[in-house]
Amino acid sequence: MSSASEYKDSTYTHGSSAGEHRRFFLLNYLLNKKCLRKLNPAPGDRVLNIGCGLGQFSSVVAQATDNDGYALGMERNLQQYTQSI
């Protein structure tokens, strides 16, 4: 089992520069439609998205769950978190 101290100095594998954020933003746009169809969230659903990056998928899932449900996105990378939508 890994300890928390092993991760404190780790870096995000895919990078966290502005260019990487733009690249992932576009990639997510293409993938989110298909993933949303597979997940098929309904009004009232509660969804947890761990490692949500910039929050794009969490945002579209939240819209699909309507006012009766919600989507919560969690991201450990502070740079991505602060730039999330």
N, C-alpha and C positions, 0 to 999 in steps of 0.2 A: 504494500500500500504506500502511496506517495504522501509525503507531508506537505503542508502549505508552504514551508520554507523553500522547498524545491522550485516552486513556481514564482516566487516573488521577483526574481530577476529575469524571468523568461520573457521572450518577445513574441509578438503575434506572428505566427508562421507566414501569413500572406502579406505582411507589411501593413503599415497604417499611415502611409503618406497620403497627401491629397490626391495624387494620381491613382493610387490604389483604391481610394474611396470612390472616385469617379468610375473606375473600371468595374468594381463590384456593384455599384449602383446600377449601371447598365446591364450587367450580367443578371442581377436580381430581378430587374424589370422583365427580362426574358423568361426567367424561371418561375417567377411568382404566379403567373397565370396557371401554369400546369400544376404547381404544388397546391394552389388554392382549390382547384378542381378535385384533386386527390383528397385533401383534408376535408373538404365540403363542410365548412363551419356553418352553423345555423344560428338564428337569433337565440340568445340565451346561453350559448356555449361560453365556456371559460378556457382560454388557451394560454399556455406558458411557452414562450419562445426563448430558450437559453442559447446565448451566443448570437443575439439578434443583429449584431453589426450596427448598421445605420438605422435599423428599425423599419425598413420598407415592408417586409412581410408582416410584421406585427401590425402595422398600420392597415394594410388591406384586410387582414383577418379581423381586426377590431371593427372595421366597417361592415363586414359580413355578419358579425355577431349582433349587430344592431344595438339599441340602447339597453337591451335585456342581458347582454353578456359583455365580455371584455377580453382583450388580449394584453398580456403583460410581457414585455420584452426585457431581457436582462443581458447586459454586455459588460465584460470585465475590463475591456480596453478603454481607458478613460478618454483617449483621443477620439475613438469612434463614438463613444457615448455622448460626448459634448457636441459632436457634429450630427447626431442622429436627428431624424425628422419627427 
